[in-house]
Structures are given as structure tokens and as C-alpha cells.
Amino acid sequence: MWKDKQDGRRPDEVDLEGTGTSFDSTRPDAQQDVSAFVGKGVVFKGTITYNGTVRIDGTLEGEIHTDGILLVGEEAVITAKVTAGTIVCKGKITGEIHAREKMKLRAPAVISGGVVTPMLSIEEGVLFNGTLEMEHAVRPAQREVPRDTSLHPVGPTTESGVRRVNV
């Protein structure tokens, strides 16, 4: 089961083995961290757009868009274009997947399709059939510009018309 955040861990650091406190949807405080829940046996077709955390244990076909966290349970079957900040998967995802921050694949996850993410962790026992593109996480660049920013030509231009310069 997924672990709730009462032990101080972030939602993407869930207890998938059920060794700690299990997520109990009947507790009122448990719903504060999860924006939506697609339960086991539920079939959803369409687009989900949300902020926060969504947990999927059922079947979903369509698209998922968020800057938040997507938790995919062991019995979940997702056929979708997925864009999320962080993805923690123990189920099956087929389609294009873009995790802006990171993606964690826990056994017995099955991934079929293209994945784009700056950080990926894969447990032993995960099946990954597809492509992987590692990109740098988007961070605002803050660098100081030297006071003397004049450019000085160094020789003739290249065939493409680009001039080499010293800074």
C-alpha cells in the first residue's frame, strides 16, 4: 500500500511494501495530500489535469497532466500520454511519459513507450520496453556577467559566416 506523509517523508517516497502506516482513505486527514484517487476496478477514459498528488489503482485511458505527483498502484493499467512533475510507478503504463523532476519505477512495474525525465530509478524486477531520454532538470540560470562584455574578433569568419571571438 502507499504510505501517507505522517512520518515526514515526501509523497514520492511512498512505502510500497506496506511495512509502515498504510494509506487509509476513510481517515479525513489522509485525503489532504491526495487530490484525486482512481480506485481498483474503476475504469476512467479521458483527460485528468490537476495540481497536487493523484493515486491511480484502476484503469485509465487518455491523458494525465500535472506539475505534481502521480502515484501508480500495482494493479493500475494506464494507457495514456502522461506529463507529471514526479511519477512513482508500480503498475503498468503504456504511452508517452514525461516526468519533469523524476520517475521511480518499483517492481513489478511494466513500462511500454517513450520516457523523458532528468532522473530515473529502476528497481530489479521492472520491465522497461521503450526509449529513454535523459534531460537536464529545468532550473533558472543565474550567472554574473562580467563588466567588460566587449567582444573582440579573432580572424576571418568561417564558411557559415560565424566569427570566432575572445571574451
SULTANOR-V849519 format. One record per helix or strand of 2 or more residues. SS is the DSSP state (@ for helix, = for strand). FROM is the first residue (numbers start at 1). TO is the last residue. Records with the same first field share a line. If there is no record, write none. Layout:
SS = FROM-TO  FROM-TO
This chain:
@ = 5-7  28-32
= = 34-38  43-50  53-56  59-66  69-72  77-89  92-94  97-105  110-117  120-122  127-134  152-157  163-166
